[in-house]
Amino acid sequence: MWVEVSLLTGFFMVNALKSVPPESVAVISEVRSEAHRFPLISRLLDLLGSKDYRPPQLPSTATQLTQLSQQENICPTEMVQLLSRDPMLAGELLRIAQSPAYGGASSIRSLEEAIVRLGLQRTGELFVRVALESRVFRVAGYQEPMRQLQRHSACVAQIAPIIARAAKVPSKSAFLCGLLHDIGTAATLIALVDSIAAKDPIPPFAEVEPAVQKLHHYAGGLVAKEWNFPQDIIDVVEQHHGCVRQENPLPMACVVNLADHIASQMGYGFGSELTNDSPDTVLELLKLNQVAADALWLKCRKQLEKMA
């Protein structure tokens, strides 16, 4: 079943090229070129390109909070009102806010106190993390890979702002870019599982992982667009692999690429995900010398130890 190459793939890809921005064409072309090596890609592309496809839903509160936190002169009361719409997720946000990673030396008793400790922007970003972990990073038959993906995404999000600041890359979107960089993996697995008849077995993750890894950055771009994230975040999700092969790589894509590598090297990786980008080359693109890289590695290690 998994080796059948669909005749619809070519049709979908041609039509996809007509409807995406120019910066995404290279991503689509790269995915298409791999279909002959990983035939499951064709099936997955059909699922994602079907008119009946519905991406996993992110609670509207999460996207509204993200948009609100980017505005000037925000009233904390507005954010509390939004958070209060989803008590379960708000409760989980309070739990995370009290962790060592966020300076949780004393207990937090209210959403207002959480906002004071975290700040408005980080509160919105952490709510997105909670929403992803509760509503999206959950796929029947792939519980352990999704647990790994949750941890990996949270770790990359945590250290991406550190790398961005060291490289003097505007860091406002670094956390969200790190959090969302592998969202296409979850979306692709959800689409795959939804397409399998109840009586049929779900294939082992090791069997589908190569195709999912080849497709996840493209699928992630589709989902981030569906969730109405800004185009700069969508671009990073699509381009966080292959930085060294791009003529004008996005600085934030390089940041996430390096964060991905560091998290994996420190034991917070996902599956067998590997990047063809040399970390030394990515450091050069970010204009970070060896002394800066060593200091950066130490800062990232300390931050990730707080999450252990």
DOLUM-89191 format. One line per 3 residues: number of its first residue (from 1); their letters; for each residue x, y, z of C-alpha. Coordinates in nm, 4 decimals, decimal comma. Layout:
BEGIN
NUM> a> X/Y/Z; ...
//
This chain:
BEGIN
1> mwv> 0,0000/0,0000/0,0000; 0,2808/0,2400/0,0904; 0,4767/0,1976/-0,2349
4> evs> 0,2011/0,3000/-0,4720; 0,2926/0,6130/-0,6673; -0,0160/0,8224/-0,7264
7> llt> -0,0917/0,9684/-1,0674; -0,2493/1,2684/-0,8969; 0,0815/1,3934/-0,7588
10> gff> 0,1928/1,5636/-1,0787; -0,1449/1,7356/-1,1124; -0,1333/1,8545/-0,7526
13> mvn> 0,2206/1,9853/-0,7799; 0,1502/2,1788/-1,0999; -0,1514/2,3459/-0,9433
16> alk> 0,0345/2,4046/-0,6174; 0,3041/2,5969/-0,8026; 0,0403/2,8347/-0,9335
19> svp> -0,0948/2,9204/-0,5883; 0,2108/2,9629/-0,3652; 0,4390/3,2621/-0,3242
22> pes> 0,7669/3,2506/-0,5225; 0,9765/3,1837/-0,2110; 0,7929/2,8493/-0,1632
25> vav> 0,8477/2,7181/-0,5165; 1,1953/2,5880/-0,4362; 1,0576/2,3980/-0,1360
28> ise> 0,7869/2,2321/-0,3463; 1,0334/2,1433/-0,6212; 1,2681/1,9855/-0,3668
31> vrs> 0,9887/1,7701/-0,2242; 0,8760/1,6633/-0,5690; 1,2307/1,5583/-0,6651
34> eah> 1,2400/1,3131/-0,3748; 0,9155/1,1313/-0,4616; 1,0885/0,8666/-0,6761
37> rfp> 1,3183/0,7753/-0,3854; 1,0444/0,7734/-0,1231; 0,7188/0,6649/-0,2924
40> lis> 0,5135/0,7308/0,0225; 0,5753/1,1008/-0,0440; 0,3362/1,0780/-0,3383
43> rll> 0,0583/0,9430/-0,1201; 0,1209/1,2035/0,1468; 0,1234/1,4845/-0,1085
46> dll> -0,2141/1,3657/-0,2347; -0,3519/1,3710/0,1197; -0,2205/1,7192/0,1908
49> gsk> -0,3298/1,8486/-0,1487; -0,6798/1,7019/-0,1419; -0,9685/1,9480/-0,1418
52> dyr> -1,0997/1,7519/0,1578; -0,7806/1,7968/0,3610; -0,8264/1,9852/0,6865
55> ppq> -0,5090/2,0680/0,8811; -0,5045/2,0094/1,2562; -0,6764/2,2987/1,4258
58> lps> -0,4958/2,5354/1,6581; -0,7389/2,6940/1,9065; -0,8327/3,0408/1,7876
61> tat> -0,7336/3,1718/2,1312; -0,3703/3,0793/2,0576; -0,3475/3,2744/1,7330
64> qlt> -0,5380/3,5690/1,8817; -0,2976/3,5786/2,1761; 0,0018/3,5692/1,9426
67> qls> -0,1360/3,8601/1,7408; -0,2258/4,0544/2,0543; 0,1187/4,0072/2,2083
70> qqe> 0,2814/4,1633/1,8995; 0,0865/4,4877/1,9400; 0,1966/4,8023/2,1167
73> nic> 0,0352/4,9216/2,4401; -0,1388/4,5964/2,5240; -0,3654/4,5897/2,8245
76> pte> -0,2897/4,2776/3,0366; -0,6608/4,2526/3,1121; -0,7267/4,1763/2,7429
79> mvq> -0,4802/3,8880/2,7549; -0,6328/3,7496/3,0760; -0,9773/3,7586/2,9157
82> lls> -0,8494/3,5639/2,6149; -0,6665/3,3085/2,8291; -0,9769/3,2563/3,0396
85> rdp> -1,1672/3,1270/2,7359; -0,9805/2,7959/2,7632; -0,9405/2,7078/3,1321
88> mla> -0,7684/2,3739/3,0684; -0,4938/2,5271/2,8545; -0,4671/2,8264/3,0875
91> gel> -0,4083/2,5876/3,3767; -0,1299/2,4131/3,1880; 0,0230/2,7529/3,1082
94> lri> 0,0342/2,8295/3,4805; 0,2109/2,4985/3,5446; 0,4814/2,5712/3,2851
97> aqs> 0,5237/2,9290/3,4082; 0,6301/2,7928/3,7478; 0,9032/2,5682/3,6034
100> pay> 1,2767/2,6431/3,6564; 1,3068/2,7373/3,2875; 1,1027/3,0499/3,3630
103> gga> 1,2467/3,1439/3,7003; 0,9806/2,9676/3,9003; 1,1189/3,0284/4,2495
106> ssi> 0,7770/3,1145/4,3907; 0,4300/2,9870/4,3135; 0,1942/3,1605/4,0706
109> rsl> -0,1687/3,1813/4,1773; -0,3296/3,3658/3,8865; -0,3027/3,4447/3,5179
112> eea> -0,2190/3,8043/3,6087; 0,0839/3,6842/3,8074; 0,1900/3,4601/3,5166
115> ivr> 0,1848/3,7571/3,2786; 0,3926/3,9657/3,5203; 0,6553/3,6898/3,5434
118> lgl> 0,6632/3,5916/3,1777; 0,5815/3,9157/3,0001; 0,3062/3,9595/2,7443
121> qrt> 0,4884/3,8191/2,4424; 0,6188/3,5074/2,6163; 0,2766/3,4403/2,7678
124> gel> 0,1234/3,4307/2,4202; 0,4066/3,2108/2,2891; 0,3788/2,9635/2,5747
127> fvr> 0,0046/2,9386/2,5230; 0,0772/2,8321/2,1641; 0,3161/2,5675/2,3006
130> val> 0,0490/2,4379/2,5403; -0,2082/2,4295/2,2593; 0,0251/2,2362/2,0300
133> esr> 0,1106/1,9804/2,2965; -0,2514/1,9323/2,3985; -0,4291/1,9451/2,0627
136> vfr> -0,1789/1,8798/1,7801; 0,1196/1,6715/1,8965; -0,1101/1,3744/1,9537
139> vag> -0,1386/1,1058/1,6856; -0,2930/0,7624/1,7415; -0,0330/0,4906/1,6959
142> yqe> 0,2609/0,7321/1,7203; 0,2506/0,8310/2,0869; 0,6233/0,7955/2,1549
145> pmr> 0,7393/0,9852/1,8424; 0,4957/1,2638/1,9320; 0,6307/1,2765/2,2872
148> qlq> 0,9801/1,3176/2,1421; 0,8548/1,5835/1,9005; 0,6927/1,7810/2,1839
151> rhs> 1,0166/1,7845/2,3811; 1,2340/1,8606/2,0778; 1,0142/2,1504/1,9624
154> acv> 1,0014/2,3025/2,3111; 1,3814/2,2807/2,3417; 1,4472/2,4356/2,0003
157> aqi> 1,2028/2,7157/2,0868; 1,3801/2,7756/2,4163; 1,7304/2,8173/2,2698
160> api> 1,6470/2,9844/1,9358; 1,6154/3,3322/2,1001; 1,9554/3,2808/2,2675
163> iar> 2,1153/3,2076/1,9303; 1,9327/3,4958/1,7611; 2,0566/3,7453/2,0184
166> aak> 2,4144/3,6149/1,9911; 2,4004/3,6482/1,6109; 2,2304/3,9890/1,6299
169> vps> 1,9313/3,8555/1,4383; 1,6007/4,0237/1,5381; 1,4689/3,7720/1,7876
172> ksa> 1,1021/3,8620/1,8306; 0,9786/3,5586/1,6333; 1,2589/3,3193/1,7350
175> flc> 1,0591/3,1301/1,9988; 0,7605/3,0715/1,7703; 0,9811/2,9746/1,4764
178> gll> 1,1545/2,7163/1,6924; 0,8257/2,5904/1,8326; 0,6659/2,5503/1,4892
181> hdi> 0,9660/2,4341/1,2855; 0,8623/2,0650/1,2844; 0,4847/2,1109/1,2989
184> gta> 0,4647/1,9531/0,9530; 0,5710/1,6194/1,1026; 0,2646/1,6053/1,3246
187> atl> 0,0366/1,7320/1,0471; 0,1635/1,4714/0,8017; 0,1234/1,1839/1,0470
190> ial> -0,2276/1,3013/1,1385; -0,3243/1,3075/0,7693; -0,1756/0,9618/0,7186
193> vds> -0,3516/0,8039/1,0178; -0,6844/0,9658/0,9239; -0,6579/0,8074/0,5787
196> iaa> -0,6150/0,4521/0,7096; -0,9244/0,2358/0,7404; -1,0099/0,1314/1,0967
199> kdp> -0,9435/-0,2350/1,0151; -0,5967/-0,1701/0,8713; -0,2830/-0,1530/1,0845
202> ipp> -0,0924/0,1715/1,1284; 0,2568/0,1316/0,9784; 0,5523/0,1551/1,2181
205> fae> 0,7066/0,4986/1,2522; 1,0411/0,3673/1,1272; 0,8680/0,2715/0,8009
208> vep> 0,7110/0,6103/0,7333; 0,9701/0,8380/0,8933; 1,1980/0,8847/0,5863
211> avq> 0,9108/1,0164/0,3745; 0,7705/1,2275/0,6597; 1,1113/1,3855/0,7214
214> klh> 1,1469/1,4753/0,3539; 0,8028/1,6342/0,3513; 0,7705/1,7940/0,6950
217> hya> 0,9054/2,1412/0,6105; 0,6656/2,1735/0,3169; 0,3696/2,0424/0,5189
220> ggl> 0,4664/2,2746/0,8032; 0,4460/2,5735/0,5720; 0,0938/2,4718/0,4670
223> vak> -0,0206/2,4409/0,8275; 0,1444/2,7642/0,9467; -0,0269/2,9451/0,6589
226> ewn> -0,3616/2,7889/0,7477; -0,3145/2,9091/1,1048; -0,2556/3,2654/0,9782
229> fpq> 0,0960/3,3055/1,1110; 0,2996/3,5859/0,9508; 0,4766/3,5091/0,6232
232> dii> 0,8211/3,5448/0,7817; 0,7416/3,2594/1,0222; 0,5992/3,0471/0,7385
235> dvv> 0,9202/3,1029/0,5397; 1,1367/2,9869/0,8307; 0,9253/2,6741/0,8821
238> eqh> 0,9695/2,5904/0,5131; 1,3386/2,6774/0,4902; 1,4944/2,5729/0,8223
241> hgc> 1,6689/2,2866/0,6436; 1,9052/2,3489/0,3540; 2,0355/2,6887/0,4659
244> vrq> 2,3810/2,6338/0,3191; 2,2353/2,5488/-0,0216; 2,0298/2,8675/-0,0493
247> enp> 2,1641/3,1695/-0,2322; 2,0263/3,4125/0,0262; 1,9415/3,2089/0,3368
250> lpm> 1,7047/3,3653/0,5865; 1,8939/3,4587/0,9049; 1,6137/3,3243/1,1245
253> acv> 1,6087/2,9972/0,9278; 1,9803/2,9655/1,0065; 1,9072/3,0367/1,3731
256> vnl> 1,6444/2,7605/1,3891; 1,8701/2,5252/1,1920; 2,1477/2,5733/1,4484
259> adh> 1,9059/2,5437/1,7423; 1,7769/2,2199/1,5902; 2,1337/2,0874/1,5681
262> ias> 2,2332/2,1933/1,9213; 1,9173/2,0471/2,0777; 1,9777/1,7177/1,8974
265> qmg> 2,3430/1,7059/2,0011; 2,2439/1,7612/2,3632; 2,0035/1,4684/2,3634
268> ygf> 1,6821/1,6483/2,2736; 1,6554/1,5397/1,9109; 1,3655/1,3899/1,7224
271> gse> 1,3774/1,0451/1,5629; 1,6578/1,0081/1,3131; 1,6229/1,3641/1,1856
274> ltn> 1,9486/1,4826/1,0346; 2,0391/1,7989/0,8515; 2,2760/1,8115/0,5584
277> dsp> 2,3855/2,1558/0,6720; 2,7241/2,1707/0,8399; 2,6873/2,3539/1,1740
280> dtv> 3,0226/2,5218/1,1067; 2,8860/2,6638/0,7826; 2,5677/2,7809/0,9561
283> lel> 2,7829/2,9512/1,2211; 2,9676/3,1289/0,9405; 2,6392/3,2413/0,7864
286> lkl> 2,5427/3,3834/1,1256; 2,8867/3,5484/1,1556; 2,9688/3,3642/1,4786
289> nqv> 3,3326/3,2714/1,5398; 3,4514/2,9752/1,7465; 3,4776/3,1739/2,0693
292> aad> 3,1189/3,2966/2,0272; 3,0075/2,9454/1,9341; 3,1605/2,7961/2,2493
295> alw> 2,9920/3,0573/2,4684; 2,6639/2,9998/2,2864; 2,6849/2,6245/2,3363
298> lkc> 2,7303/2,6754/2,7110; 2,4316/2,9145/2,7358; 2,2110/2,6704/2,5440
301> rkq> 2,3187/2,3788/2,7622; 2,2330/2,5704/3,0801; 1,8929/2,6650/2,9416
304> lek> 1,8102/2,3098/2,8356; 1,9189/2,1707/3,1726; 1,6456/2,3814/3,3308
307> ma> 1,3913/2,1973/3,1146; 1,5112/1,8487/3,2041
//
